[in-house]
Amino acid sequence: MSFSLEIEEKLKKLVRTSELSHAYLLWGNNATLVNDLAGSFVNYIHKEEWSPIKKDEALSDVLFIFPNTDRIIGINEVRRIKEFVSQKSAYGTHRIVLVEGSECMTQEAQNAILKSVEDPLQSSLFIMTADHLDRLVTPLLSRLFKIYISSSYASLLSEYKKREYIAQSVSDFLKKPPATSEMIKAIVEKEDDMDYFLSILILELRKDIIKNHASLREVLTRVRFMKQFNTNKKLQMEAISQKIHYA
């Protein structure tokens, strides 16, 4: 597993095991990526769903703070934060504050929020994002659990999700033969994806070799044809779909 995906799994584990710190800073030079990850973290804490949280969704235990049109987060926003965390949680165990673009906080705002981070209430949880750390004051930085998000996370996450999708496609292919022409077209569209699909398909069939003997032999034969000869891959996949039987 990649380092970036390990971060995601570790954040989930912190939530599941109730080992969360009281303040996090996710940072990196891809602001959209960092903010999406922070939003997913908040969403997972709030309702155990790992997907970017909808900022327009009314959540009683989550406060969103963003820079204004001048890219500034001022002292008034910090006052809102203090009032918010002082209230009891409505549903869960945390009052979560998500501050996107925390480097946009004024000096006054940073000094004010520092007091809340230094002496947090038991239910308060701060999650901040930034693309530059040099605009945050040292005392505040020292109180935050910092997590760097590499720009390569986006491509790694895309590949991870693509493989999850292919694995699900194999499951659908086995459960509902013959496959539709749209499904087969999607499988053969990219050679690397098709190779991965066939590898997962063979592994699934090998889980019960006795029951799936005929189907496995058919798939291996067709794979050999595709590798040795310039055969039409779409026709070969259609043949597999027609002849495969999976209970």
Beta strands, then each sheet from edge to edge (+ up, - down):
strand 1: 23-27
strand 2: 62-65
strand 3: 95-99
strand 4: 124-130
strand 5: 145-148
sheet 1: 2+ 3+ 4+ 1+ 5+
end
